[in-house]
Amino acid sequence: MPPRSFSINSPKLQTSFLKFELNPDFNREQGVLMAGDGASRAVVIGQPLGLGDGDDPEASAVAGNVGDGTITLADPALGAGVVPGIYRLVCATEAANGGTFHVFDPAGANIGTATVGVAFDGVIKFTIADGAEDFDIGDAFEVLVHPGTKLKEWDPEAVDGSQVFDSFAIMPATAPDGTDVSILTLARGPAIVASDGLALPDDITADQRAALYAATEAKGIIIRLS
């Protein structure tokens, strides 16, 4: 009688993903996995995570403006690619009952020009309205995009904060519908992880993958081809 054979599907081990970390006490963080919404939320080892429960964005005029126009956020106010922080809108040209504003992201990069009275449709979405007193060059508004505090699956197309890489899950975890749970994450380097140990969205594009790799490297986490 020939010997019988068996196949066993074993769960992914941490060592198949995490190849090196300088010091677990430094590299790891205990986080909160956001409760499932209508179903349980499950993550696996090697899955990138983002913070996805930020408060609604807020917009306000900067003290000292000459113009008394107002800003109104759209609904929804955020688009794909938005990051937490303060977006600054600075008047670049003045005009009777009008003008234009340069839009700067939290890192200070110019991401577009908004025209008074015309909806700006970018990573933040708003309309600046003219007031009784025209805007002067240098007048400004700020839009605060709040960071989240609870982890969920990284989603490069989301607008709730989870599109920004925060950390990797280094343990499987399941948050039941309506209940948060604790999760252990790899939050910073120096660390090396294996590319074939990543758990990425099936439909991730080459550009999104490159952006994720850049975000992990900025935290000292190197993804090594394997």
Secondary structure, 3 states (H helix, E strand, C coil): CCCCCCCCCCCCCHHHCEEEECCHHHHEEEEEECCECCCCEEECCCCEEEECCCCCCEEEECCCCCCCCEEEEEEEEECCCCCCEEEEEEEEEEECCEEEEEEECCCCCEEEEEECCCCEECCEEEEEECCCCCCCCCCEEEEEECCCCCEEECCCCCCCCCCCEEEEECCCEEECECCCEEEEEECCCCEEEEHHHCCCCCCCCHHHHHHHHHHHHHCCEEEECC
